[in-house]
């Protein structure tokens, strides 16, 4: 797994302050023969009125 860069924590904190939910910190994706490492898996809940 790749090392986190110097911006990782700043981006993570900014997402949390903006209402995003962090689902996974360092996320691995695999599709067929391709492998991908993402820094964060996040979602922003949508509220229905």
C-alpha positions as a printed NumPy array, in Angstrom:
array([[  0.   ,   0.   ,   0.   ],
       [  1.417,   3.424,  -0.953],
       [  2.406,   5.912,   1.727],
       [  0.098,   8.815,   2.52 ],
       [  1.199,  12.176,   1.169],
       [  1.561,  15.36 ,   3.215],
       [ -1.934,  16.567,   2.243],
       [ -3.833,  13.465,   3.367],
       [ -4.79 ,  14.63 ,   6.864],
       [ -5.634,  18.174,   5.734],
       [ -7.969,  16.897,   3.006],
       [ -9.55 ,  14.367,   5.359],
       [-10.238,  17.038,   7.998],
       [-11.647,  19.445,   5.397],
       [-14.04 ,  16.771,   4.107],
       [-15.235,  15.968,   7.632],
       [-15.838,  19.668,   8.385],
       [-17.838,  19.971,   5.161],
       [-20.184,  17.167,   6.226],
       [-18.606,  14.21 ,   4.455],
       [-18.41 ,  10.825,   6.157],
       [-15.123,   8.921,   5.835],
       [-15.904,   5.27 ,   5.154],
       [-12.37 ,   3.979,   4.645],
       [ -8.954,   5.5  ,   5.106],
       [ -6.722,   3.928,   2.452],
       [ -9.045,   2.022,   0.164],
       [ -8.077,  -0.748,  -2.277],
       [ -9.987,  -1.284,  -5.522],
       [ -9.509,  -4.104,  -7.988],
       [-11.179,  -4.399, -11.382],
       [-10.175,  -7.28 , -13.619],
       [ -6.373,  -6.962, -13.872],
       [ -6.159,  -3.363, -12.645],
       [ -5.376,  -2.48 ,  -9.031],
       [ -5.936,   0.971,  -7.558],
       [ -5.219,   2.452,  -4.136],
       [ -7.335,   5.448,  -3.149],
       [ -6.482,   7.646,  -0.165],
       [-10.053,   7.913,   1.093],
       [-13.48 ,   6.463,   0.551],
       [-16.021,   9.119,   1.512],
       [-19.666,   9.922,   1.   ],
       [-21.75 ,  12.999,   1.599],
       [-25.203,  12.134,   2.893],
       [-28.046,  13.821,   1.034],
       [-30.971,  15.067,   3.072],
       [-34.445,  15.041,   1.594],
       [-36.866,  17.71 ,   2.689]])
